[in-house]
C-alpha cells in the first residue's frame, strides 16, 4: 500500500471546535513544518441533521492508511471519544508513529498511555 511519510493524519474528536486550542495549534504546527495533513473534522461539509454514513468513514480510513504518521489530539479530561482511540490503534497496528497530545489528567487515567514514551 502507498504510504506518504510527509502526510500526517490529524486524529481528533470531531465534535471539538476546529478553532479551539489545541486543534488550531496542531494545524498551525503541521503547516509550519511543511507537512501535508488530513483533518477529518474539516474534510466534509454536511447539511444540518445529517446522520452517520459509512461513506465518510471509508474516506477517513483511506487517508489514515495512506499517511506516514498520526498526530492524535485527545479530548479534554471528562470528555470521551471513541474515534480517536480507534484511529490510534489502527495506525499503531500498521506500525506508524503516533504522537498523542493529552492533558495530564487524561494521561494519568489511561492504562494504555502508561506504556508509551511521555514528554511533558
C-alpha positions in Angstrom: 0.0 0.0 0.0 1.2 3.5 -0.8 2.3 5.5 2.3 3.5 9.1 2.3 5.8 9.9 5.2 5.2 13.6 4.8 1.5 13.2 5.1 0.0 13.3 8.6 -3.4 12.2 9.8 -4.8 14.6 12.5 -6.9 12.4 14.7 -9.2 14.4 16.9 -12.7 14.4 18.4 -15.0 15.6 15.6 -17.3 17.4 18.0 -14.4 19.5 19.3 -14.3 23.0 17.8 -11.8 23.2 14.9 -10.7 26.7 16.0 -10.2 25.7 19.7 -6.9 25.1 21.3 -5.1 22.6 20.8 -6.7 21.8 17.4 -5.8 25.2 15.9 -2.2 24.9 17.3 -1.8 21.4 15.8 -2.9 22.6 12.4 -0.5 25.5 12.6 2.3 23.3 13.7 1.8 20.9 10.8 1.6 23.8 8.3 4.7 25.4 9.7 6.6 22.1 9.4 5.7 22.0 5.7 3.7 18.8 6.1 0.5 17.8 4.3 -2.2 16.7 6.7 -5.7 15.4 6.7 -8.1 16.7 9.3 -11.3 14.6 9.2 -13.1 17.3 11.2 -12.6 19.8 8.4 -12.8 17.4 5.4 -16.6 17.5 4.8 -19.4 20.0 4.8 -22.6 18.2 6.0 -26.1 19.6 6.0 -27.9 20.2 9.3 -29.3 16.9 10.7 -27.0 14.7 8.6 -26.8 11.2 10.0 -23.7 9.0 10.2 -22.9 7.4 6.9 -20.3 4.7 6.1 -19.0 6.7 3.0 -17.2 9.3 5.2 -15.6 6.5 7.3 -14.3 4.9 4.1 -12.6 8.2 3.1 -11.2 8.7 6.6 -9.8 5.2 6.7 -8.2 5.6 3.3 -6.4 8.8 4.5 -5.3 7.0 7.7 -4.0 4.1 5.7 -2.0 6.4 3.3 -0.5 8.6 5.9 3.0 8.3 7.3 2.1 9.1 10.9 -0.7 10.3 13.2 -1.0 13.4 15.4 -3.8 12.4 17.9 -5.5 15.1 20.0 -7.4 13.5 22.9 -10.5 15.3 24.1 -10.3 17.3 27.3 -10.5 15.5 30.7 -14.0 14.5 31.5 -14.9 14.1 27.8 -15.0 10.9 25.8 -14.0 9.9 22.3 -14.4 6.6 20.5 -13.0 7.6 17.2 -9.6 8.9 18.3 -8.6 5.7 20.2 -9.7 3.6 17.2 -7.6 5.7 14.9 -4.6 5.5 17.2 -4.9 1.7 17.3 -5.4 1.4 13.6 -2.2 3.4 13.0 -0.2 1.5 15.6 -1.3 -1.8 14.1 0.2 -0.6 10.8 3.4 0.3 12.5 3.0 4.0 12.1 4.4 6.6 14.5 1.7 8.2 16.7 2.1 11.3 18.8 -0.7 11.6 21.4 -1.5 15.0 22.8 -3.5 14.8 26.0 -3.8 16.7 29.3 -2.2 15.3 32.4 -5.5 14.1 33.9 -6.2 12.0 30.8 -2.7 10.5 30.7 -2.8 9.6 34.4 -6.2 7.9 34.0 -5.2 5.9 30.9 -3.8 2.4 31.2 -2.8 2.4 27.5 -0.8 5.7 27.8 1.2 4.4 30.7 3.1 2.1 28.4 4.3 4.7 25.9 7.0 7.4 26.0 5.9 10.6 27.6 7.1 14.2 27.0 5.8 16.9 29.4 
